[in-house]
Amino acid sequence: MNKRQIHGLAGFDMNQRLPSEDARQCTMPALFLHGGNDSLIHISHMEAVFDNYSGDKTKMEIQGNHNTARAAHVYKKIATYV
């Protein structure tokens, strides 16, 4: 998806959002995962969103990078949130 498609579907410009601030309004239980070798999303971004998240939350640092296949125990944990 490109920026224009996202704007059309979501009704806002994604570059005008601050996920760490928007997280203050979120209350659903959430699982935050971060690959220890992720070079796409820095862990500080995940930490900022996690710290401001208002709902019940769990944080897991997992092996690999952004696109690494995950171990079975990670998928089991994810399934408890779906």
C-alpha positions as CSV (number, residue, x, y, z in Angstrom):
1,M,0.0,0.0,0.0
2,N,1.2,3.5,-0.7
3,K,0.6,6.6,1.4
4,R,-2.4,7.8,-0.7
5,Q,-4.2,4.4,-0.3
6,I,-3.6,4.4,3.4
7,H,-5.0,7.9,3.7
8,G,-8.1,6.9,1.7
9,L,-8.8,3.8,3.8
10,A,-7.9,5.2,7.2
11,G,-9.0,8.8,6.7
12,F,-5.8,10.4,8.0
13,D,-2.2,11.1,6.9
14,M,0.0,8.5,8.6
15,N,2.9,10.9,8.6
16,Q,0.9,13.2,10.9
17,R,0.5,10.5,13.6
18,L,2.7,9.9,16.6
19,P,2.2,6.2,17.5
20,S,3.7,6.7,21.0
21,E,1.1,9.4,21.7
22,D,-1.8,7.6,20.1
23,A,-1.0,4.6,22.3
24,R,-2.4,6.6,25.3
25,Q,-5.9,6.1,23.8
26,C,-5.6,2.3,23.3
27,T,-7.1,0.0,25.9
28,M,-7.3,-3.5,24.3
29,P,-4.8,-6.0,25.6
30,A,-1.7,-5.9,23.4
31,L,1.4,-8.0,22.8
32,F,4.5,-6.0,21.8
33,L,7.2,-8.0,20.0
34,H,10.6,-6.9,18.9
35,G,13.3,-8.8,17.1
36,G,16.7,-8.3,18.8
37,N,18.4,-7.8,15.5
38,D,15.6,-5.7,13.9
39,S,17.2,-2.9,11.9
40,L,13.9,-1.6,10.4
41,I,12.1,-0.7,13.7
42,H,14.5,0.5,16.4
43,I,13.7,-0.9,19.9
44,S,13.3,2.6,21.3
45,H,10.2,3.1,19.1
46,M,8.6,0.0,20.5
47,E,9.6,1.0,24.0
48,A,8.0,4.4,23.6
49,V,4.7,2.9,22.3
50,F,4.8,0.3,25.1
51,D,5.4,2.8,27.8
52,N,2.5,5.0,26.8
53,Y,0.1,2.1,26.0
54,S,-3.0,2.4,28.3
55,G,-4.3,-1.2,28.1
56,D,-3.0,-4.4,29.5
57,K,0.3,-5.1,27.7
58,T,3.1,-7.7,27.4
59,K,6.5,-7.1,25.9
60,M,8.7,-9.8,24.3
61,E,12.1,-9.4,22.7
62,I,12.5,-12.3,20.3
63,Q,15.4,-13.7,18.3
64,G,16.0,-12.5,14.8
65,N,15.3,-9.4,12.7
66,H,12.1,-7.8,11.4
67,N,11.3,-10.7,9.0
68,T,12.8,-13.7,10.7
69,A,10.5,-16.8,11.0
70,R,9.4,-17.1,14.6
71,A,9.7,-20.1,17.0
72,A,6.5,-22.0,17.8
73,H,6.3,-20.6,21.4
74,V,6.1,-17.1,19.8
75,Y,3.1,-18.1,17.7
76,K,1.4,-19.6,20.7
77,K,1.8,-16.4,22.6
78,I,0.5,-14.4,19.7
79,A,-2.5,-16.7,19.5
80,T,-3.6,-15.7,23.0
81,Y,-4.1,-12.2,21.7
82,V,-6.0,-12.9,18.5
